[in-house]
Each structure stands twice: as C-alpha cells, then as structure tokens.
Amino acid sequence: MTGTAARYLYLVRHGEATPDETGLTEAGRRQATLLGRRLQDIPFAAVHHGPLPRAEQTARLVGDQLKNAPLQVSEVAGDYIPHMPTKDELPAESADFYLRFLADATDEEREHGPVLARRALDLFTGPVDAEEDRHELVVTHNFLVAWLVRDAMRAPEWRWLGLNYCNTAVTVIHYVPGRAPYLLITNDMRHLPEELRWTGFPPEVQV
C-alpha cells in the first residue's frame, strides 16, 4: 500500500471477559484501565473497537484515560475467522488439529469472516496519505490481532492460527513508506501486575 506518512498501529485484545461473554470481569476492567494509563500520552487519531460487549467496554475504559481520542465502533474490528485454510495449506503434522479447531464454524462465518479480514487489511495497514504520522488503536479479539501480525510478517494466510494474545496485551506494527512493516512489540503486558497477566491461559504456557 502506498502512503506518504507512517502509521503506528496499536493492536489490543479486549480485557478478560465473563464466562458468558456479556462483559468484562473485575480483572478485565482493571486491565483496561491500566492499559489506558499506559497509552494516555499517545496522540491517537482514532480508537477502533469491535461491536461485542467485551471489546466495547474495554475501549470505553481505555478511552476514559486518553486525550480526545474518538471511539469508533467497527464490524471490521470484530471477532471473526479471517481465513479458512484447506488441508493442503497446512503443515502435515498440525493440519488435523487446526481443522478440528475450525470445524464448528458456520457457513456464514466461513464466508463473511474473510471478507471482513480483507477490509481490515485495507483499513488498518500500510502507510497513510497525510502530512504527519498517524497513531491508531484497535481494540479487538485474538483472531484479528493474529491476522494482522501474520500479514505484517508476510506469512502464509493460514498462519494466523497458533498466534495467541493476552488480554489487553499491546502489539504495535509500524508501517513506513517504502519499507516492509516493522513489528515493534508484541503481546507486551508490562502495564499489568503479575496477577492480571495471562488471564485465561493454562499454566504450562505462562512464561
């Protein structure tokens, strides 16, 4: 994509959700507030967030800490499957595992998710046509963070699978004119105390 100024894209998975996913837990609200404090001095042009309650509530709590950053709800920042791989695309040793993981996806999810994923690449990636660099925050879900990181690394489309992001962890991709994207930080939880990190993850992957 062409552009005249750099884009800093901040990607954040929502805070910890309640079991029924109707909102955030108390821990999730704390995560979001602490994230907002971490980001409060960044001059965001916009804060995009998905329409589901866990993303919307996270964005609102983050926005309370920011300086005049408009919140913009977007289906493109929502929770969806960005790419449905065929067995031939996948590594032989993990193909069956990933296909079982995706087996419950509905026909609508299989068709609509990739459409949204292509729009996400158009809306959120690449340098911008502007006189100044732009900082944008996307409060979203694990799959979209993984999809956009995969794209920045020029990895195959199936490789969003296996990338996992923690609640309110920060990932930043830097898009500079004339260069490949830079993955500046990924899954960064430095703003969270120990007890608020790795929420929802089993002990064996908490490193």
Secondary structure, 3 states (H helix, E strand, C coil): CCCCECEEEEEEECCCECCCCCCECHHHHHHHHHHHHHHCCCCEEEEEECCCHHHHHHHHHHHCCCCCCCEEECHHHCCCCCCCCCHHHCCCCCHHHHHHHCCCCCHHHHHHHHHHHHHHHHHHCCCECCCCCEEEEEEECHHHHHHHHHHHCCCCHHHHCCCCCCECCEEEEEECCCCCCEEEEEEECCCCCHHHCCCCCCHHHCC
